[in-house]
Amino acid sequence: MQGAAPGRSDAWELLCTYTAGDGLRKHALAVEAAMRTYAERAGEDADVWGICGLIHDFDYERWPDASGHPVEGSRILAELGWPEPIITSVLGHADYSGVPRETPMARSLYAVDELCGLIMAVAYVKPGRSLSEVDVRSVRKKMKDKAFARAVSREDIVLGADELGMDLDEHIGLCLAALQRSAEALGL
């Protein structure tokens, strides 16, 4: 595994080994879908970026605080021989890690992580609990409601779009489209 990204089945197995909760697994699937879309937009390897998205929070259930996540996960990835760009991207998705986001993959992971959570939360409150009912306007409206999905950092969403050089509505639309294409796997 050293140097090359492992396959998706390896990434899924790693995620499932450390993550029992269905909610966090679905979040991982959402971030994977978004990362694949952002990779295609950037002309990069969608499989590698998707795997990065799939495993970015694999350690969160065991080490949910800033002293553990994603540092413990990055140590595990390094021990398993995962490629440095994925490890660095995983570390960089948490501002408090102090690891700069210097690559398009790292910036994209940061940009889509919180946004995926918000988009899924918006879908959950729609009458049909479906991503097909969500649009950019409804996501922007819920972004303004600080009581809605409190754990989602609106500042990270805005900063993520800025780091990608994207208009916020364009960013929301691209991420939403990625999740809508994966609605079945996400149960939404």
C-alpha positions as CSV (number, residue, x, y, z in Angstrom):
1,M,0.0,0.0,0.0
2,Q,3.0,2.3,0.4
3,G,2.9,5.2,-2.1
4,A,-0.2,4.2,-3.9
5,A,-3.8,4.8,-2.7
6,P,-5.5,1.6,-1.5
7,G,-8.6,0.5,-3.2
8,R,-12.1,1.6,-2.3
9,S,-12.9,-1.8,-0.7
10,D,-9.8,-1.3,1.6
11,A,-11.0,2.2,2.5
12,W,-14.5,1.0,3.2
13,E,-13.2,-1.8,5.4
14,L,-11.1,0.7,7.3
15,L,-14.0,3.0,7.8
16,C,-16.3,0.1,9.0
17,T,-13.6,-1.2,11.4
18,Y,-13.5,2.1,13.3
19,T,-17.0,3.5,12.6
20,A,-20.1,1.6,13.7
21,G,-22.6,4.4,13.4
22,D,-24.7,4.6,10.3
23,G,-24.9,8.4,10.4
24,L,-21.1,8.8,10.3
25,R,-20.8,6.2,7.5
26,K,-23.4,8.0,5.5
27,H,-21.5,11.3,6.0
28,A,-18.4,9.5,4.8
29,L,-20.3,8.3,1.7
30,A,-21.5,11.9,1.1
31,V,-18.0,13.4,1.3
32,E,-16.7,10.6,-1.0
33,A,-19.4,11.5,-3.6
34,A,-18.5,15.2,-3.3
35,M,-14.8,14.6,-3.5
36,R,-15.2,12.5,-6.7
37,T,-17.1,15.4,-8.3
38,Y,-14.5,18.0,-7.2
39,A,-11.7,15.8,-8.5
40,E,-13.4,15.5,-11.9
41,R,-13.8,19.3,-11.9
42,A,-10.1,19.7,-11.1
43,G,-9.0,17.1,-13.7
44,E,-7.7,14.9,-10.9
45,D,-8.0,11.2,-10.0
46,A,-11.6,10.8,-8.7
47,D,-10.9,7.4,-7.2
48,V,-8.1,8.7,-5.0
49,W,-10.0,11.8,-4.0
50,G,-13.1,9.7,-3.3
51,I,-11.2,7.4,-1.0
52,C,-9.8,10.4,0.8
53,G,-13.3,11.6,1.4
54,L,-14.5,8.2,2.5
55,I,-11.9,7.8,5.2
56,H,-11.5,11.4,6.4
57,D,-13.5,10.8,9.6
58,F,-12.9,7.1,10.1
59,D,-11.3,7.7,13.6
60,Y,-13.9,10.2,14.8
61,E,-16.0,7.7,16.9
62,R,-13.0,6.5,18.8
63,W,-11.3,9.9,19.2
64,P,-14.0,12.6,18.8
65,D,-12.1,15.5,20.4
66,A,-9.5,17.8,19.0
67,S,-6.7,15.9,20.8
68,G,-7.5,12.7,19.0
69,H,-9.3,13.4,15.7
70,P,-7.8,13.4,13.0
71,V,-4.3,13.0,14.6
72,E,-4.9,9.4,15.7
73,G,-6.4,8.5,12.3
74,S,-3.4,10.0,10.5
75,R,-1.1,7.9,12.6
76,I,-3.0,4.8,11.7
77,L,-3.0,5.7,8.0
78,A,0.8,6.2,8.2
79,E,1.3,2.9,9.9
80,L,-0.8,1.2,7.1
81,G,1.4,2.9,4.5
82,W,-1.3,5.2,3.1
83,P,0.1,7.9,0.7
84,E,1.1,11.2,2.3
85,P,-1.2,13.4,0.2
86,I,-4.2,11.6,1.6
87,I,-2.8,11.7,5.2
88,T,-2.0,15.4,4.9
89,S,-5.5,16.2,3.4
90,V,-7.2,14.3,6.3
91,L,-5.1,16.3,8.8
92,G,-5.9,19.6,7.0
93,H,-9.6,19.1,7.1
94,A,-9.5,20.1,10.8
95,D,-8.3,23.7,11.2
96,Y,-7.1,23.0,14.7
97,S,-4.6,20.5,13.4
98,G,-2.4,23.3,12.1
99,V,-1.7,21.5,8.9
100,P,-2.1,23.8,5.9
101,R,-4.3,22.9,3.0
102,E,-1.8,23.2,0.1
103,T,-3.2,20.9,-2.5
104,P,-6.5,21.0,-4.4
105,M,-7.4,17.7,-2.7
106,A,-6.9,19.1,0.8
107,R,-8.8,22.3,0.0
108,S,-11.6,20.3,-1.5
109,L,-11.9,18.0,1.4
110,Y,-12.1,20.9,3.8
111,A,-14.6,22.7,1.6
112,V,-17.1,19.8,1.2
113,D,-16.9,18.3,4.7
114,E,-19.2,20.7,6.6
115,L,-21.3,21.5,3.5
116,C,-22.2,17.8,3.0
117,G,-23.4,17.7,6.6
118,L,-25.5,20.8,6.1
119,I,-27.0,19.6,2.8
120,M,-27.9,16.2,4.3
121,A,-29.5,18.0,7.3
122,V,-31.6,20.1,5.0
123,A,-32.8,16.9,3.2
124,Y,-33.8,15.3,6.5
125,V,-36.3,18.1,7.3
126,K,-37.9,18.1,3.8
127,P,-41.3,16.5,3.7
128,G,-40.1,13.5,1.7
129,R,-36.7,13.4,3.4
130,S,-35.1,13.5,0.0
131,L,-32.1,15.3,-1.6
132,S,-34.3,15.8,-4.7
133,E,-36.3,18.4,-2.7
134,V,-33.1,20.4,-1.8
135,D,-31.9,23.3,-3.8
136,V,-29.2,26.0,-3.4
137,R,-31.8,28.5,-2.0
138,S,-33.0,26.1,0.7
139,V,-29.4,25.4,1.8
140,R,-28.6,29.1,1.9
141,K,-31.7,29.8,3.9
142,K,-30.8,27.1,6.5
143,M,-27.2,28.4,6.6
144,K,-28.7,31.6,8.1
145,D,-30.6,29.8,10.8
146,K,-27.9,29.3,13.4
147,A,-30.2,27.0,15.5
148,F,-30.4,24.6,12.5
149,A,-27.7,21.9,12.4
150,R,-25.7,23.8,15.1
151,A,-22.7,21.6,14.8
152,V,-22.1,22.6,11.2
153,S,-19.6,25.4,10.9
154,R,-21.0,28.0,8.5
155,E,-17.6,29.7,8.7
156,D,-15.9,26.6,7.4
157,I,-18.3,26.4,4.5
158,V,-17.7,30.0,3.5
159,L,-13.9,29.7,4.0
160,G,-13.9,26.4,2.0
161,A,-15.5,28.1,-1.0
162,D,-13.1,30.9,-0.7
163,E,-10.1,28.6,-0.6
164,L,-11.4,26.9,-3.8
165,G,-11.9,30.2,-5.5
166,M,-15.6,29.4,-6.0
167,D,-18.7,31.5,-5.5
168,L,-20.6,30.1,-2.5
169,D,-23.8,29.4,-4.5
170,E,-21.7,27.6,-7.2
171,H,-20.0,25.5,-4.4
172,I,-23.3,24.6,-2.8
173,G,-24.7,23.7,-6.2
174,L,-21.8,21.5,-7.2
175,C,-21.8,19.7,-3.8
176,L,-25.6,19.3,-3.8
177,A,-25.5,17.8,-7.3
178,A,-22.9,15.2,-6.2
179,L,-25.0,14.2,-3.3
180,Q,-28.2,14.0,-5.4
181,R,-26.4,11.6,-7.7
182,S,-25.6,9.4,-4.7
183,A,-29.0,9.8,-3.0
184,E,-29.8,6.1,-3.0
185,A,-26.6,5.2,-1.2
186,L,-27.2,8.0,1.3
187,G,-30.8,6.9,1.9
188,L,-32.0,10.4,0.9
